[in-house]
């Protein structure tokens, strides 16, 4: 495997959306193409892909608001699980966030996603109880 972690490029769009769909990350209320377009306007350097030659096999979207960093859309090819793809993406995102002076990193995992919970715990993330809430400003 010749794993390369690099910034997202516009030509990656369809492969990224297909990966997100195949891993169950997309939801009807979030248009993945809109999410990509929006991310490319804000900290695009924090939108990373893992590639093996020209094949997209992983993604992570990170952001930093000056208080804490966030991870979104962490995905790896289901047929390539266990190869360290997601771990490499998280580690690179952490490096970039640290370079920006980010002191804390958070993410959200759906309660039914025990596999992801175990993955993040193995990377040193700690569970804490909070009431997550949101408000839609733009309908997709």
Residue frames relative to the residue before (quaternion, step in Angstrom):
aa qw qx qy qz dx dy dz
X 1.0000 0.0000 0.0000 0.0000 0.00 0.00 0.00
X 0.1570 -0.7695 0.6132 0.0845 3.55 -0.94 0.91
X 0.0627 -0.8443 0.5322 -0.0078 3.55 0.50 1.27
X 0.0151 -0.7692 0.6384 -0.0223 3.52 -0.92 1.01
X 0.1687 -0.7430 0.6400 0.0996 3.57 -0.88 0.99
X 0.1336 0.7925 -0.5774 0.1440 3.56 -0.68 1.12
X 0.6316 -0.5039 0.4152 0.4181 3.53 -1.31 0.14
X 0.5883 -0.5629 0.4617 0.3520 3.52 -1.22 0.65
X 0.1294 -0.7490 0.6444 0.0844 3.56 -1.18 0.70
X 0.6372 -0.5678 0.3486 0.3875 3.62 -0.99 0.72
X 0.6341 0.5462 -0.3310 0.4358 3.60 1.06 -0.62
X 0.5947 0.5795 -0.3479 0.4353 3.58 1.29 -0.23
X 0.4257 0.7769 -0.4222 0.1921 3.58 1.23 -0.48
X 0.7285 0.4370 -0.2743 0.4507 3.60 0.57 -1.06
X 0.6507 0.5064 -0.3213 0.4657 3.59 0.97 -0.78
X 0.6389 0.5204 -0.3258 0.4635 3.59 1.02 -0.76
X 0.6644 0.4905 -0.3119 0.4697 3.59 0.86 -0.91
X 0.6366 0.5205 -0.3286 0.4646 3.60 0.96 -0.79
X 0.6400 0.5095 -0.3220 0.4766 3.61 0.98 -0.80
X 0.6552 0.5057 -0.3174 0.4629 3.60 0.88 -0.88
X 0.6539 0.5020 -0.3153 0.4701 3.57 0.98 -0.81
X 0.6865 0.4950 -0.2919 0.4454 3.59 0.90 -0.87
X 0.7198 0.4069 -0.2468 0.5053 3.59 1.19 -0.44
X 0.5354 -0.6752 0.3786 0.3379 3.58 1.26 0.17
X 0.4275 0.7259 -0.4522 0.2928 3.59 1.15 0.41
X 0.6382 0.5330 -0.3481 0.4329 3.59 1.09 -0.49
X 0.1312 -0.7553 0.6389 0.0641 3.50 -1.27 0.62
X 0.6241 -0.5852 0.3600 0.3722 3.61 -1.03 0.73
X 0.7070 0.4698 -0.2719 0.4533 3.60 1.03 -0.68
X 0.6997 0.3674 -0.2641 0.5529 3.61 1.28 -0.03
X 0.2572 -0.7550 0.5875 0.1362 3.55 -0.56 1.16
X 0.3721 -0.7650 0.4676 0.2402 3.64 -0.39 1.12
X 0.6165 0.5380 -0.3529 0.4538 3.59 1.08 -0.59
X 0.6350 0.4998 -0.3187 0.4954 3.57 1.09 -0.70
X 0.6316 0.5312 -0.3417 0.4496 3.59 0.97 -0.80
X 0.6450 0.5032 -0.3159 0.4806 3.59 0.99 -0.79
X 0.6579 0.5145 -0.3109 0.4537 3.58 0.86 -0.93
X 0.6671 0.4970 -0.3012 0.4661 3.57 0.93 -0.86
X 0.6559 0.5120 -0.3192 0.4535 3.58 0.94 -0.85
X 0.6473 0.5303 -0.3307 0.4363 3.59 0.99 -0.70
X 0.6514 0.4879 -0.3166 0.4872 3.60 1.27 -0.20
X 0.7684 0.2536 -0.1339 0.5722 3.60 1.26 -0.37
X 0.8396 -0.1491 0.0496 0.5199 3.57 -0.54 1.20
X 0.0403 0.8390 -0.5413 0.0390 3.62 0.71 0.99
X 0.5819 0.5953 -0.3723 0.4104 3.59 1.16 -0.48
X 0.6723 0.4766 -0.2909 0.4860 3.58 1.29 -0.28
X 0.5497 0.5249 -0.4178 0.4977 3.58 1.26 0.42
X 0.0262 -0.8439 0.5322 -0.0624 3.55 -0.26 1.33
X 0.1289 -0.7508 0.6401 0.0998 3.50 -1.25 0.56
X 0.2855 -0.6838 0.6371 0.2122 3.50 -1.32 0.48
X 0.0462 -0.8036 0.5932 -0.0122 3.54 -0.82 1.01
X 0.1533 -0.7124 0.6771 0.1023 3.50 -1.25 0.70
X 0.7564 -0.1218 -0.0197 0.6424 3.52 -0.09 1.38
X 0.7837 -0.2828 0.2067 0.5129 3.62 -0.62 -1.01
X 0.5575 0.6185 -0.3835 0.3994 3.61 1.24 0.10
X 0.3392 -0.7175 0.5742 0.2011 3.57 -0.84 1.01
X 0.0280 -0.8265 0.5612 -0.0346 3.56 -0.64 1.15
X 0.8102 0.0721 -0.0638 0.5782 3.58 1.26 0.08
X 0.0751 -0.7851 0.6136 0.0385 3.54 -1.27 0.47
X 0.0806 0.7352 -0.6719 -0.0396 3.48 -1.42 0.24
X 0.1937 -0.7294 0.6467 0.1105 3.52 -1.14 0.82
X 0.0376 -0.7926 0.6085 0.0074 3.58 -0.81 0.97
X 0.0455 -0.7830 0.6193 0.0358 3.52 -1.27 0.38
X 0.1223 -0.7713 0.6212 0.0659 3.53 -1.26 0.49
X 0.1826 -0.8224 0.5351 0.0626 3.55 -0.71 1.11
X 0.6421 -0.5138 0.3210 0.4698 3.59 1.27 0.17
X 0.7244 0.3615 -0.2247 0.5423 3.57 1.26 -0.30
X 0.7828 -0.1239 0.1010 0.6013 3.56 0.94 -0.92
X 0.4229 -0.6725 0.5458 0.2665 3.49 -1.32 0.38
X 0.1850 -0.7669 0.6071 0.0948 3.51 -1.27 0.49
X 0.1993 -0.7405 0.6269 0.1372 3.53 -1.26 0.56
X 0.0033 -0.7706 0.6365 -0.0325 3.52 -1.09 0.87
X 0.8553 0.2115 -0.1198 0.4575 3.53 -1.34 0.26
X 0.2435 0.7306 -0.5915 0.2388 3.58 0.84 0.93
X 0.1410 0.7835 -0.5858 0.1516 3.55 -0.67 1.14
X 0.0162 -0.7564 0.6514 0.0565 3.51 -1.25 0.52
X 0.6473 -0.5307 0.3860 0.3878 3.52 -1.15 0.67
X 0.4715 -0.7093 0.4407 0.2835 3.62 -0.62 1.09
X 0.6688 0.4971 -0.3012 0.4635 3.61 1.12 -0.57
X 0.7168 0.4192 -0.2326 0.5062 3.56 1.32 -0.22
X 0.3152 0.7714 -0.4999 0.2361 3.58 1.25 0.28
X 0.7500 0.3737 -0.2904 0.4622 3.54 -1.09 0.73
X 0.6032 0.5762 -0.3547 0.4222 3.60 1.27 -0.01
X 0.5755 -0.6201 0.3725 0.3815 3.60 1.25 0.03
X 0.3542 0.7595 -0.4850 0.2502 3.59 1.24 0.22
X 0.7007 0.4542 -0.2746 0.4769 3.60 0.74 -1.03
X 0.6279 0.5334 -0.3351 0.4570 3.58 0.97 -0.81
X 0.6593 0.5071 -0.3085 0.4614 3.61 0.93 -0.86
X 0.6445 0.5156 -0.3190 0.4658 3.58 1.01 -0.79
X 0.6606 0.4928 -0.3121 0.4726 3.60 0.91 -0.88
X 0.6509 0.5188 -0.3225 0.4508 3.60 0.90 -0.86
X 0.6695 0.4820 -0.3073 0.4743 3.62 0.94 -0.82
X 0.6260 0.5182 -0.3378 0.4749 3.59 1.00 -0.75
X 0.6386 0.5218 -0.3249 0.4629 3.59 0.97 -0.83
X 0.6344 0.5301 -0.3284 0.4568 3.61 0.96 -0.82
X 0.6808 0.4865 -0.2909 0.4640 3.58 0.88 -0.94
X 0.6551 0.5041 -0.3111 0.4689 3.57 0.99 -0.80
X 0.6289 0.5251 -0.3315 0.4679 3.58 1.00 -0.76
X 0.6268 0.5396 -0.3293 0.4556 3.59 1.01 -0.79
X 0.6802 0.4652 -0.2726 0.4965 3.57 1.18 -0.60
X 0.5453 -0.6358 0.3851 0.3875 3.60 1.28 -0.09
X 0.3506 0.7566 -0.4813 0.2701 3.58 1.23 0.38
X 0.2618 -0.8180 0.4944 0.1336 3.62 -0.60 1.12
X 0.8042 0.1589 -0.0430 0.5711 3.59 1.14 -0.52
X 0.1595 -0.7858 0.5942 0.0627 3.55 -1.07 0.80
X 0.0176 -0.7991 0.6006 -0.0205 3.56 -0.94 0.92
X 0.0221 -0.7694 0.6377 0.0298 3.50 -1.35 0.28
X 0.3350 -0.7152 0.5709 0.2242 3.53 -1.28 0.24
X 0.0753 -0.7628 0.6418 0.0240 3.54 -1.08 0.86
X 0.4730 -0.6611 0.4965 0.3045 3.55 -0.89 0.89
X 0.6041 -0.6177 0.3656 0.3462 3.60 -0.96 0.86
X 0.6955 0.4846 -0.2864 0.4466 3.60 1.02 -0.71
X 0.6185 0.5659 -0.3402 0.4260 3.61 1.25 -0.16
X 0.0911 -0.8479 0.5221 0.0082 3.55 0.44 1.26
X 0.5955 0.5658 -0.3682 0.4355 3.60 1.06 -0.66
X 0.6765 0.4761 -0.2942 0.4786 3.58 0.88 -0.92
X 0.6179 0.5461 -0.3514 0.4433 3.59 0.98 -0.78
X 0.6720 0.4911 -0.2917 0.4714 3.58 0.91 -0.89
X 0.6152 0.5497 -0.3400 0.4513 3.57 1.02 -0.79
X 0.7093 0.4567 -0.2692 0.4645 3.57 0.79 -1.01
X 0.6092 0.5375 -0.3580 0.4603 3.60 1.02 -0.68
X 0.6478 0.5205 -0.3130 0.4599 3.60 1.01 -0.80
X 0.6825 0.4598 -0.2798 0.4945 3.59 1.20 -0.48
X 0.6364 -0.5720 0.3194 0.4072 3.58 1.27 0.14
X 0.4552 0.6544 -0.4753 0.3724 3.59 1.23 0.19
X 0.2409 -0.7734 0.5743 0.1185 3.55 -1.05 0.82
X 0.4344 -0.6849 0.5244 0.2594 3.54 -1.01 0.87
X 0.0798 0.7599 -0.6449 0.0179 3.55 -1.11 0.71
X 0.4605 -0.6838 0.4974 0.2700 3.51 -1.12 0.71
X 0.1561 0.7480 -0.6330 0.1240 3.50 -0.99 0.93
X 0.4154 -0.6638 0.5501 0.2901 3.52 -1.18 0.38
X 0.1620 -0.7888 0.5886 0.0716 3.57 -0.39 1.23
X 0.0467 0.7913 -0.6051 0.0735 3.54 -0.86 0.97
X 0.0480 -0.8115 0.5822 0.0128 3.55 -1.17 0.41
X 0.1726 -0.7577 0.6216 0.0986 3.51 -1.31 0.28
X 0.3559 -0.7406 0.5337 0.2000 3.56 -0.74 1.03
X 0.1882 -0.7920 0.5736 0.0916 3.59 -0.80 1.01
X 0.7682 0.1361 -0.0689 0.6217 3.57 1.18 -0.64
X 0.3082 -0.7408 0.5664 0.1884 3.58 -0.75 1.01
X 0.3465 -0.7043 0.5776 0.2243 3.57 -1.00 0.85
